[in-house]
């Protein structure tokens, strides 16, 4: 069972804008930029705080993920994460719905992914804020954080929790989407 270890930070606009250059200066390499649509489902034993089922769409790709949060005394979160790429995202959505799962949250995200010594650093823009996640082992996360030499505010909430707080109700769904103007930016 793979365990995801990551630490999330809420960023100011200035931090978000200066981080790409800062990452380059410490030797990180840009792996790519993507736009994601994340749909979370409820049903069976799923709990948005501890267990989630997510269908992520990135262009024509789709990834189905199950995550279960594990207890952690620090700002670094640990969770079991199992995921698989899905050939047909629409078919997967239909399967989930036919099995009784219901879409409850949708959030969009622009993501820029960087890599440094096996540690993944992502800069995320969501409709409700700017974030950085550092994923790797705890020593690698601490090393990247130290090398960035920035005062960063840890964000303990997950994107689903933040979407519940800041998203807009749309029938049974809570959505956090970029406006049409922002989607083209």
Biotite code that builds the C-alpha atoms (Angstrom):
import biotite.structure as struc

atoms = struc.array([
    struc.Atom([0.000, 0.000, 0.000], chain_id="A", res_id=1, res_name="UNK", atom_name="CA", element="C"),
    struc.Atom([1.626, 3.258, -1.097], chain_id="A", res_id=2, res_name="UNK", atom_name="CA", element="C"),
    struc.Atom([1.725, 5.975, 1.560], chain_id="A", res_id=3, res_name="UNK", atom_name="CA", element="C"),
    struc.Atom([1.645, 9.574, 0.332], chain_id="A", res_id=4, res_name="UNK", atom_name="CA", element="C"),
    struc.Atom([3.640, 11.968, 2.532], chain_id="A", res_id=5, res_name="UNK", atom_name="CA", element="C"),
    struc.Atom([3.189, 15.646, 1.799], chain_id="A", res_id=6, res_name="UNK", atom_name="CA", element="C"),
    struc.Atom([3.108, 19.080, 3.346], chain_id="A", res_id=7, res_name="UNK", atom_name="CA", element="C"),
    struc.Atom([0.869, 21.859, 2.034], chain_id="A", res_id=8, res_name="UNK", atom_name="CA", element="C"),
    struc.Atom([1.374, 25.608, 2.316], chain_id="A", res_id=9, res_name="UNK", atom_name="CA", element="C"),
    struc.Atom([-0.973, 28.514, 1.611], chain_id="A", res_id=10, res_name="UNK", atom_name="CA", element="C"),
    struc.Atom([0.861, 31.120, -0.457], chain_id="A", res_id=11, res_name="UNK", atom_name="CA", element="C"),
    struc.Atom([0.578, 34.851, -0.933], chain_id="A", res_id=12, res_name="UNK", atom_name="CA", element="C"),
    struc.Atom([0.436, 36.164, -4.513], chain_id="A", res_id=13, res_name="UNK", atom_name="CA", element="C"),
    struc.Atom([4.037, 37.379, -4.143], chain_id="A", res_id=14, res_name="UNK", atom_name="CA", element="C"),
    struc.Atom([5.249, 33.954, -2.935], chain_id="A", res_id=15, res_name="UNK", atom_name="CA", element="C"),
    struc.Atom([3.371, 32.199, -5.751], chain_id="A", res_id=16, res_name="UNK", atom_name="CA", element="C"),
    struc.Atom([4.887, 34.504, -8.373], chain_id="A", res_id=17, res_name="UNK", atom_name="CA", element="C"),
    struc.Atom([8.468, 34.251, -7.053], chain_id="A", res_id=18, res_name="UNK", atom_name="CA", element="C"),
    struc.Atom([8.550, 30.504, -6.325], chain_id="A", res_id=19, res_name="UNK", atom_name="CA", element="C"),
    struc.Atom([9.315, 29.318, -9.891], chain_id="A", res_id=20, res_name="UNK", atom_name="CA", element="C"),
    struc.Atom([12.527, 31.364, -9.970], chain_id="A", res_id=21, res_name="UNK", atom_name="CA", element="C"),
    struc.Atom([13.369, 30.320, -6.404], chain_id="A", res_id=22, res_name="UNK", atom_name="CA", element="C"),
    struc.Atom([12.856, 26.646, -7.329], chain_id="A", res_id=23, res_name="UNK", atom_name="CA", element="C"),
    struc.Atom([15.133, 27.033, -10.380], chain_id="A", res_id=24, res_name="UNK", atom_name="CA", element="C"),
    struc.Atom([17.808, 28.666, -8.209], chain_id="A", res_id=25, res_name="UNK", atom_name="CA", element="C"),
    struc.Atom([17.944, 25.654, -5.855], chain_id="A", res_id=26, res_name="UNK", atom_name="CA", element="C"),
    struc.Atom([18.175, 23.201, -8.749], chain_id="A", res_id=27, res_name="UNK", atom_name="CA", element="C"),
    struc.Atom([14.577, 22.072, -9.203], chain_id="A", res_id=28, res_name="UNK", atom_name="CA", element="C"),
    struc.Atom([13.411, 21.220, -12.720], chain_id="A", res_id=29, res_name="UNK", atom_name="CA", element="C"),
    struc.Atom([9.998, 21.996, -14.164], chain_id="A", res_id=30, res_name="UNK", atom_name="CA", element="C"),
    struc.Atom([8.182, 18.810, -15.199], chain_id="A", res_id=31, res_name="UNK", atom_name="CA", element="C"),
    struc.Atom([5.075, 20.446, -16.612], chain_id="A", res_id=32, res_name="UNK", atom_name="CA", element="C"),
    struc.Atom([1.886, 22.433, -16.219], chain_id="A", res_id=33, res_name="UNK", atom_name="CA", element="C"),
    struc.Atom([-1.613, 20.968, -16.241], chain_id="A", res_id=34, res_name="UNK", atom_name="CA", element="C"),
    struc.Atom([-5.228, 21.917, -15.762], chain_id="A", res_id=35, res_name="UNK", atom_name="CA", element="C"),
    struc.Atom([-7.244, 19.466, -13.650], chain_id="A", res_id=36, res_name="UNK", atom_name="CA", element="C"),
    struc.Atom([-10.879, 18.861, -12.896], chain_id="A", res_id=37, res_name="UNK", atom_name="CA", element="C"),
    struc.Atom([-11.289, 16.822, -9.704], chain_id="A", res_id=38, res_name="UNK", atom_name="CA", element="C"),
    struc.Atom([-14.609, 15.153, -8.853], chain_id="A", res_id=39, res_name="UNK", atom_name="CA", element="C"),
    struc.Atom([-15.077, 13.571, -5.427], chain_id="A", res_id=40, res_name="UNK", atom_name="CA", element="C"),
    struc.Atom([-17.738, 10.973, -4.731], chain_id="A", res_id=41, res_name="UNK", atom_name="CA", element="C"),
    struc.Atom([-19.702, 9.979, -1.659], chain_id="A", res_id=42, res_name="UNK", atom_name="CA", element="C"),
    struc.Atom([-21.257, 6.643, -0.846], chain_id="A", res_id=43, res_name="UNK", atom_name="CA", element="C"),
    struc.Atom([-20.478, 3.435, 1.023], chain_id="A", res_id=44, res_name="UNK", atom_name="CA", element="C"),
    struc.Atom([-17.659, 3.986, 3.553], chain_id="A", res_id=45, res_name="UNK", atom_name="CA", element="C"),
    struc.Atom([-16.361, 7.287, 2.125], chain_id="A", res_id=46, res_name="UNK", atom_name="CA", element="C"),
    struc.Atom([-15.820, 10.246, 4.468], chain_id="A", res_id=47, res_name="UNK", atom_name="CA", element="C"),
    struc.Atom([-14.584, 13.530, 2.955], chain_id="A", res_id=48, res_name="UNK", atom_name="CA", element="C"),
    struc.Atom([-12.292, 14.132, 5.929], chain_id="A", res_id=49, res_name="UNK", atom_name="CA", element="C"),
    struc.Atom([-10.667, 10.690, 6.030], chain_id="A", res_id=50, res_name="UNK", atom_name="CA", element="C"),
    struc.Atom([-11.504, 8.598, 2.954], chain_id="A", res_id=51, res_name="UNK", atom_name="CA", element="C"),
    struc.Atom([-12.069, 9.919, -0.537], chain_id="A", res_id=52, res_name="UNK", atom_name="CA", element="C"),
    struc.Atom([-12.717, 8.564, -3.992], chain_id="A", res_id=53, res_name="UNK", atom_name="CA", element="C"),
    struc.Atom([-11.627, 11.002, -6.698], chain_id="A", res_id=54, res_name="UNK", atom_name="CA", element="C"),
    struc.Atom([-11.837, 10.986, -10.478], chain_id="A", res_id=55, res_name="UNK", atom_name="CA", element="C"),
    struc.Atom([-9.253, 13.463, -11.789], chain_id="A", res_id=56, res_name="UNK", atom_name="CA", element="C"),
    struc.Atom([-9.344, 14.595, -15.407], chain_id="A", res_id=57, res_name="UNK", atom_name="CA", element="C"),
    struc.Atom([-6.253, 16.110, -16.978], chain_id="A", res_id=58, res_name="UNK", atom_name="CA", element="C"),
    struc.Atom([-6.951, 16.837, -20.622], chain_id="A", res_id=59, res_name="UNK", atom_name="CA", element="C"),
    struc.Atom([-7.925, 13.487, -22.165], chain_id="A", res_id=60, res_name="UNK", atom_name="CA", element="C"),
    struc.Atom([-6.377, 11.503, -19.269], chain_id="A", res_id=61, res_name="UNK", atom_name="CA", element="C"),
    struc.Atom([-8.311, 10.373, -16.195], chain_id="A", res_id=62, res_name="UNK", atom_name="CA", element="C"),
    struc.Atom([-7.031, 8.968, -12.891], chain_id="A", res_id=63, res_name="UNK", atom_name="CA", element="C"),
    struc.Atom([-9.160, 7.220, -10.253], chain_id="A", res_id=64, res_name="UNK", atom_name="CA", element="C"),
    struc.Atom([-7.759, 7.607, -6.721], chain_id="A", res_id=65, res_name="UNK", atom_name="CA", element="C"),
    struc.Atom([-8.712, 6.306, -3.278], chain_id="A", res_id=66, res_name="UNK", atom_name="CA", element="C"),
    struc.Atom([-7.088, 8.085, -0.316], chain_id="A", res_id=67, res_name="UNK", atom_name="CA", element="C"),
    struc.Atom([-7.348, 7.316, 3.386], chain_id="A", res_id=68, res_name="UNK", atom_name="CA", element="C"),
    struc.Atom([-5.864, 9.803, 5.861], chain_id="A", res_id=69, res_name="UNK", atom_name="CA", element="C"),
    struc.Atom([-3.564, 8.336, 8.524], chain_id="A", res_id=70, res_name="UNK", atom_name="CA", element="C"),
    struc.Atom([-2.993, 10.000, 11.917], chain_id="A", res_id=71, res_name="UNK", atom_name="CA", element="C"),
    struc.Atom([-0.013, 12.389, 11.999], chain_id="A", res_id=72, res_name="UNK", atom_name="CA", element="C"),
    struc.Atom([1.035, 14.722, 14.824], chain_id="A", res_id=73, res_name="UNK", atom_name="CA", element="C"),
    struc.Atom([2.829, 17.145, 12.455], chain_id="A", res_id=74, res_name="UNK", atom_name="CA", element="C"),
    struc.Atom([1.899, 19.477, 9.606], chain_id="A", res_id=75, res_name="UNK", atom_name="CA", element="C"),
    struc.Atom([3.083, 16.734, 7.266], chain_id="A", res_id=76, res_name="UNK", atom_name="CA", element="C"),
    struc.Atom([0.168, 14.525, 6.298], chain_id="A", res_id=77, res_name="UNK", atom_name="CA", element="C"),
    struc.Atom([0.347, 10.792, 5.688], chain_id="A", res_id=78, res_name="UNK", atom_name="CA", element="C"),
    struc.Atom([-2.272, 8.951, 3.709], chain_id="A", res_id=79, res_name="UNK", atom_name="CA", element="C"),
    struc.Atom([-2.703, 5.669, 1.958], chain_id="A", res_id=80, res_name="UNK", atom_name="CA", element="C"),
    struc.Atom([-3.101, 6.393, -1.738], chain_id="A", res_id=81, res_name="UNK", atom_name="CA", element="C"),
    struc.Atom([-4.085, 3.905, -4.412], chain_id="A", res_id=82, res_name="UNK", atom_name="CA", element="C"),
    struc.Atom([-4.647, 5.140, -7.934], chain_id="A", res_id=83, res_name="UNK", atom_name="CA", element="C"),
    struc.Atom([-4.937, 3.933, -11.474], chain_id="A", res_id=84, res_name="UNK", atom_name="CA", element="C"),
    struc.Atom([-5.101, 5.609, -14.832], chain_id="A", res_id=85, res_name="UNK", atom_name="CA", element="C"),
    struc.Atom([-8.457, 5.168, -16.534], chain_id="A", res_id=86, res_name="UNK", atom_name="CA", element="C"),
    struc.Atom([-8.735, 4.956, -20.320], chain_id="A", res_id=87, res_name="UNK", atom_name="CA", element="C"),
    struc.Atom([-12.246, 6.448, -20.489], chain_id="A", res_id=88, res_name="UNK", atom_name="CA", element="C"),
    struc.Atom([-13.138, 9.035, -17.826], chain_id="A", res_id=89, res_name="UNK", atom_name="CA", element="C"),
    struc.Atom([-16.780, 9.253, -18.931], chain_id="A", res_id=90, res_name="UNK", atom_name="CA", element="C"),
    struc.Atom([-17.184, 5.473, -18.652], chain_id="A", res_id=91, res_name="UNK", atom_name="CA", element="C"),
    struc.Atom([-15.582, 5.505, -15.182], chain_id="A", res_id=92, res_name="UNK", atom_name="CA", element="C"),
    struc.Atom([-17.959, 8.271, -14.052], chain_id="A", res_id=93, res_name="UNK", atom_name="CA", element="C"),
    struc.Atom([-20.888, 6.198, -15.336], chain_id="A", res_id=94, res_name="UNK", atom_name="CA", element="C"),
    struc.Atom([-19.621, 3.067, -13.523], chain_id="A", res_id=95, res_name="UNK", atom_name="CA", element="C"),
    struc.Atom([-19.238, 4.970, -10.245], chain_id="A", res_id=96, res_name="UNK", atom_name="CA", element="C"),
    struc.Atom([-22.741, 6.420, -10.525], chain_id="A", res_id=97, res_name="UNK", atom_name="CA", element="C"),
    struc.Atom([-24.255, 3.020, -11.387], chain_id="A", res_id=98, res_name="UNK", atom_name="CA", element="C"),
    struc.Atom([-22.541, 1.553, -8.306], chain_id="A", res_id=99, res_name="UNK", atom_name="CA", element="C"),
    struc.Atom([-24.332, 4.149, -6.165], chain_id="A", res_id=100, res_name="UNK", atom_name="CA", element="C"),
    struc.Atom([-21.552, 6.713, -5.753], chain_id="A", res_id=101, res_name="UNK", atom_name="CA", element="C"),
    struc.Atom([-22.656, 10.317, -6.088], chain_id="A", res_id=102, res_name="UNK", atom_name="CA", element="C"),
    struc.Atom([-20.513, 13.289, -7.151], chain_id="A", res_id=103, res_name="UNK", atom_name="CA", element="C"),
    struc.Atom([-20.484, 15.743, -4.237], chain_id="A", res_id=104, res_name="UNK", atom_name="CA", element="C"),
    struc.Atom([-17.522, 18.058, -4.908], chain_id="A", res_id=105, res_name="UNK", atom_name="CA", element="C"),
    struc.Atom([-15.827, 19.375, -8.004], chain_id="A", res_id=106, res_name="UNK", atom_name="CA", element="C"),
    struc.Atom([-12.790, 21.609, -7.925], chain_id="A", res_id=107, res_name="UNK", atom_name="CA", element="C"),
    struc.Atom([-10.563, 22.850, -10.690], chain_id="A", res_id=108, res_name="UNK", atom_name="CA", element="C"),
    struc.Atom([-6.851, 23.368, -10.336], chain_id="A", res_id=109, res_name="UNK", atom_name="CA", element="C"),
    struc.Atom([-3.948, 24.720, -12.350], chain_id="A", res_id=110, res_name="UNK", atom_name="CA", element="C"),
    struc.Atom([-0.825, 22.814, -11.361], chain_id="A", res_id=111, res_name="UNK", atom_name="CA", element="C"),
    struc.Atom([2.853, 23.389, -12.076], chain_id="A", res_id=112, res_name="UNK", atom_name="CA", element="C"),
    struc.Atom([5.028, 20.406, -11.097], chain_id="A", res_id=113, res_name="UNK", atom_name="CA", element="C"),
    struc.Atom([8.716, 20.622, -10.157], chain_id="A", res_id=114, res_name="UNK", atom_name="CA", element="C"),
    struc.Atom([11.204, 17.925, -9.119], chain_id="A", res_id=115, res_name="UNK", atom_name="CA", element="C"),
    struc.Atom([14.248, 18.228, -6.835], chain_id="A", res_id=116, res_name="UNK", atom_name="CA", element="C"),
    struc.Atom([16.271, 15.195, -5.686], chain_id="A", res_id=117, res_name="UNK", atom_name="CA", element="C"),
    struc.Atom([13.281, 12.856, -5.917], chain_id="A", res_id=118, res_name="UNK", atom_name="CA", element="C"),
    struc.Atom([10.948, 15.266, -4.095], chain_id="A", res_id=119, res_name="UNK", atom_name="CA", element="C"),
    struc.Atom([7.937, 16.612, -5.980], chain_id="A", res_id=120, res_name="UNK", atom_name="CA", element="C"),
    struc.Atom([6.986, 20.263, -5.484], chain_id="A", res_id=121, res_name="UNK", atom_name="CA", element="C"),
    struc.Atom([3.714, 21.496, -6.960], chain_id="A", res_id=122, res_name="UNK", atom_name="CA", element="C"),
    struc.Atom([2.410, 25.026, -7.243], chain_id="A", res_id=123, res_name="UNK", atom_name="CA", element="C"),
    struc.Atom([-1.378, 24.952, -7.301], chain_id="A", res_id=124, res_name="UNK", atom_name="CA", element="C"),
    struc.Atom([-3.819, 27.677, -8.226], chain_id="A", res_id=125, res_name="UNK", atom_name="CA", element="C"),
    struc.Atom([-7.412, 27.003, -7.236], chain_id="A", res_id=126, res_name="UNK", atom_name="CA", element="C"),
    struc.Atom([-10.367, 29.384, -7.498], chain_id="A", res_id=127, res_name="UNK", atom_name="CA", element="C"),
    struc.Atom([-10.048, 30.075, -3.755], chain_id="A", res_id=128, res_name="UNK", atom_name="CA", element="C"),
    struc.Atom([-6.300, 30.366, -3.281], chain_id="A", res_id=129, res_name="UNK", atom_name="CA", element="C"),
    struc.Atom([-2.667, 29.668, -4.083], chain_id="A", res_id=130, res_name="UNK", atom_name="CA", element="C"),
    struc.Atom([-0.817, 26.692, -2.594], chain_id="A", res_id=131, res_name="UNK", atom_name="CA", element="C"),
    struc.Atom([2.407, 24.693, -2.690], chain_id="A", res_id=132, res_name="UNK", atom_name="CA", element="C"),
    struc.Atom([2.641, 21.004, -1.827], chain_id="A", res_id=133, res_name="UNK", atom_name="CA", element="C"),
    struc.Atom([5.920, 19.210, -1.215], chain_id="A", res_id=134, res_name="UNK", atom_name="CA", element="C"),
    struc.Atom([5.710, 15.414, -1.537], chain_id="A", res_id=135, res_name="UNK", atom_name="CA", element="C"),
    struc.Atom([8.418, 12.905, -0.696], chain_id="A", res_id=136, res_name="UNK", atom_name="CA", element="C"),
    struc.Atom([9.863, 11.403, 2.444], chain_id="A", res_id=137, res_name="UNK", atom_name="CA", element="C"),
    struc.Atom([9.870, 13.630, 5.550], chain_id="A", res_id=138, res_name="UNK", atom_name="CA", element="C"),
    struc.Atom([13.612, 14.354, 5.311], chain_id="A", res_id=139, res_name="UNK", atom_name="CA", element="C"),
    struc.Atom([13.249, 15.404, 1.665], chain_id="A", res_id=140, res_name="UNK", atom_name="CA", element="C"),
    struc.Atom([10.271, 17.624, 2.455], chain_id="A", res_id=141, res_name="UNK", atom_name="CA", element="C"),
    struc.Atom([12.193, 19.298, 5.299], chain_id="A", res_id=142, res_name="UNK", atom_name="CA", element="C"),
    struc.Atom([15.248, 19.777, 3.057], chain_id="A", res_id=143, res_name="UNK", atom_name="CA", element="C"),
    struc.Atom([13.242, 21.482, 0.280], chain_id="A", res_id=144, res_name="UNK", atom_name="CA", element="C"),
    struc.Atom([11.471, 23.683, 2.814], chain_id="A", res_id=145, res_name="UNK", atom_name="CA", element="C"),
    struc.Atom([14.835, 24.676, 4.353], chain_id="A", res_id=146, res_name="UNK", atom_name="CA", element="C"),
    struc.Atom([16.476, 25.355, 0.975], chain_id="A", res_id=147, res_name="UNK", atom_name="CA", element="C"),
    struc.Atom([13.611, 27.592, -0.158], chain_id="A", res_id=148, res_name="UNK", atom_name="CA", element="C"),
    struc.Atom([14.432, 29.928, 2.758], chain_id="A", res_id=149, res_name="UNK", atom_name="CA", element="C"),
    struc.Atom([10.917, 31.380, 2.801], chain_id="A", res_id=150, res_name="UNK", atom_name="CA", element="C"),
    struc.Atom([8.451, 31.976, 5.606], chain_id="A", res_id=151, res_name="UNK", atom_name="CA", element="C"),
    struc.Atom([5.611, 29.633, 4.636], chain_id="A", res_id=152, res_name="UNK", atom_name="CA", element="C"),
    struc.Atom([2.226, 29.102, 6.282], chain_id="A", res_id=153, res_name="UNK", atom_name="CA", element="C"),
    struc.Atom([1.248, 25.431, 6.629], chain_id="A", res_id=154, res_name="UNK", atom_name="CA", element="C"),
    struc.Atom([-2.262, 24.648, 5.374], chain_id="A", res_id=155, res_name="UNK", atom_name="CA", element="C"),
    struc.Atom([-3.768, 21.732, 7.278], chain_id="A", res_id=156, res_name="UNK", atom_name="CA", element="C"),
    struc.Atom([-7.025, 21.528, 5.310], chain_id="A", res_id=157, res_name="UNK", atom_name="CA", element="C"),
    struc.Atom([-7.344, 19.311, 2.244], chain_id="A", res_id=158, res_name="UNK", atom_name="CA", element="C"),
    struc.Atom([-8.589, 20.671, -1.073], chain_id="A", res_id=159, res_name="UNK", atom_name="CA", element="C"),
    struc.Atom([-11.923, 18.870, -0.534], chain_id="A", res_id=160, res_name="UNK", atom_name="CA", element="C"),
    struc.Atom([-12.286, 20.550, 2.882], chain_id="A", res_id=161, res_name="UNK", atom_name="CA", element="C"),
    struc.Atom([-11.413, 23.929, 1.375], chain_id="A", res_id=162, res_name="UNK", atom_name="CA", element="C"),
    struc.Atom([-13.862, 23.337, -1.480], chain_id="A", res_id=163, res_name="UNK", atom_name="CA", element="C"),
    struc.Atom([-16.609, 22.617, 1.058], chain_id="A", res_id=164, res_name="UNK", atom_name="CA", element="C"),
    struc.Atom([-15.782, 25.922, 2.748], chain_id="A", res_id=165, res_name="UNK", atom_name="CA", element="C"),
    struc.Atom([-15.281, 28.156, -0.309], chain_id="A", res_id=166, res_name="UNK", atom_name="CA", element="C"),
    struc.Atom([-17.113, 26.385, -3.142], chain_id="A", res_id=167, res_name="UNK", atom_name="CA", element="C"),
    struc.Atom([-20.497, 27.322, -4.574], chain_id="A", res_id=168, res_name="UNK", atom_name="CA", element="C"),
    struc.Atom([-23.550, 25.064, -4.201], chain_id="A", res_id=169, res_name="UNK", atom_name="CA", element="C"),
    struc.Atom([-24.946, 23.792, -7.510], chain_id="A", res_id=170, res_name="UNK", atom_name="CA", element="C"),
    struc.Atom([-27.829, 21.456, -6.738], chain_id="A", res_id=171, res_name="UNK", atom_name="CA", element="C"),
    struc.Atom([-26.324, 18.512, -4.824], chain_id="A", res_id=172, res_name="UNK", atom_name="CA", element="C"),
    struc.Atom([-22.769, 19.512, -5.802], chain_id="A", res_id=173, res_name="UNK", atom_name="CA", element="C"),
    struc.Atom([-20.345, 21.960, -4.259], chain_id="A", res_id=174, res_name="UNK", atom_name="CA", element="C"),
    struc.Atom([-18.146, 23.401, -7.004], chain_id="A", res_id=175, res_name="UNK", atom_name="CA", element="C"),
    struc.Atom([-15.004, 25.526, -7.099], chain_id="A", res_id=176, res_name="UNK", atom_name="CA", element="C"),
    struc.Atom([-14.451, 26.432, -10.727], chain_id="A", res_id=177, res_name="UNK", atom_name="CA", element="C"),
    struc.Atom([-12.546, 29.197, -12.448], chain_id="A", res_id=178, res_name="UNK", atom_name="CA", element="C"),
    struc.Atom([-14.739, 31.711, -14.223], chain_id="A", res_id=179, res_name="UNK", atom_name="CA", element="C"),
    struc.Atom([-14.790, 31.522, -18.024], chain_id="A", res_id=180, res_name="UNK", atom_name="CA", element="C"),
    struc.Atom([-12.340, 34.436, -18.146], chain_id="A", res_id=181, res_name="UNK", atom_name="CA", element="C"),
    struc.Atom([-9.969, 32.775, -15.638], chain_id="A", res_id=182, res_name="UNK", atom_name="CA", element="C"),
    struc.Atom([-10.123, 29.391, -17.429], chain_id="A", res_id=183, res_name="UNK", atom_name="CA", element="C"),
    struc.Atom([-8.582, 30.918, -20.538], chain_id="A", res_id=184, res_name="UNK", atom_name="CA", element="C"),
    struc.Atom([-5.792, 32.689, -18.653], chain_id="A", res_id=185, res_name="UNK", atom_name="CA", element="C"),
])
